[in-house]
Amino acid sequence: MINESLNYLWEGSLCLALAFVFFKAFLEKLTFFNWNRAILLFMLISALVVPLLSFELAPNQTGIQEITLPVFWVGEQIQEESGFWIWSLTWQESLFGVYVLGLIVAVGRLSLGLIKPIFQLQMVEKFTYQGMKIAVHPSFEPASFFNYILLPNFDPENPDLDQILLHESVHVEKKHTWDLLLLQFAKAIFWFNPLIFLYERTVREVHEFQADQGVTKSYSQIAYSRLLLRLLTKQSSWQFVNSFNQFQTKKRIIMMTKTNSKTIQKARFLLVLPLLAMFLFVFSCEMTEQAEIEGPIQVAKRQEIGPGSLSARITEGADEIFDVTEEMPVPPGGIEGWTNFLLTNVKYPAEARKMGLEGTVIVVFEIHQDGSVHNPEILRGVSEELDQEALRVVSNSPDWTPGKQRGREVKTRMRLPVRFSLGNSEFTAVEIPDNSPSEISEVNVVAKN
């Protein structure tokens, strides 16, 4: 659970970084503000959701059966020293603990930021003006919050009022407060990532560009720019409001006077499709263990091999090594004997456990004509500690019954995945099928976390 959570945060942060760079590089300077807003929100939701998805690129091959060995523990988390009980934490657990504390603080701020304006709105003067809901209080700056327009005072004779109301009504009409609610939720999750604050700033900028564009359709750009400068204020302390003159006044004025982007430039938005495809492929698609290993796997093959089969052909050379044989090698004692051997001999390295190392080590080895095990090598490793443990166990394997091709004993190549996993688990029974040893395709070594 902890490793999965940390992995989600890492992948989500990477998605967020790629989305932010993509927007800055291809879309930021375009004047299609509605499209920019939609893309920013879409990419933010993708960063939150895509790491949660999981797709299998290739199904498990027919005939492969995973044997789950009895879970055994390597070391104890609780140790007794000098009469005291000491709790030992991995670095992942410590890091996750820090994250949870930060998440609690961030969620608290999110809740207060939402409750504060709702509570204050109950205490101030509210009325309807030209179909707009107005809330007035001297402490307010011109802003919007859901369906309300906030004003420090209401003076129908004020020549600037119509422009301010029009600006804030665009925020209300486009429901920008809901965007900010999503952003605050993402900020709570990714509170440790400074990029989420830059992302929020970019979304708020696009909100202001949209509202400014709505005003300049009816009023002079020059007159409206002067109004922005006259009403220049500091940023509002409310998290969920769109303030009339919140920030980036110079950038807003520049964007108002900028020539509208050409329609053909909307084609740039299509680039988000390969970006999303990359997100899904990199962060959501998983390959099965067998799909990751190129070539035939001795332990997973069940097909019949006739004399004319390419895989079944043998040469006169005694050194030929087969990946597939008519009669496959059998460990001493069959499946049950092999299972007991692995259970007895595979140990979770203490250093690897302390460092929180997990993963699947794939060992390839040969069974010679006399049944002895030779040339164990790492086909895919995880770390030096886990790799060496898998090699050690395979090297110490007792002699097998060798594989045969056309009744003749031959050298056979085998592949054994050994999965090292840290997690809270209970002892489970071992299901021993009444099949050949070729059914063994993977070993699970699970240490209690």
Secondary structure, DSSP 8 states (H G I E B T S, - for coil): -HHHHHHHHHHHHHHHHHHHHHHHHHTTT-S-HHHHHHHHHHHHHHHHHGGG--EESS---TT-B---------S-SEEEETTEEEE---HHHHHHHHHHHHHHHHHHHHHHHHHHHHHHHTTSEEEEETTEEEEE-TT--SEEETTEEEES---TT-TTHHHHHHHHHHHHHTTHHHHHHHHHHHHHHTTT-THHHHHHHHHHHHHHHHHHHHHHTTS-HHHHHHHHHHT-----S-TT-EETT-S-HHHHHHHHTS----GGGGGGGGGHHHHHHHHHHHHTEE--HHHHS-S--GGG------TT-GGG---S-TT-EESS-SB--B-TTHHHHHHHHHHHH----HHHHHTT--EEEEEEEEE-TTS-EEEEEEEE-S-HHHHHHHHHHHHT----B-EEETTEEEEEEEEEEEEEEE-----------SS-GGGB--EEEEE--
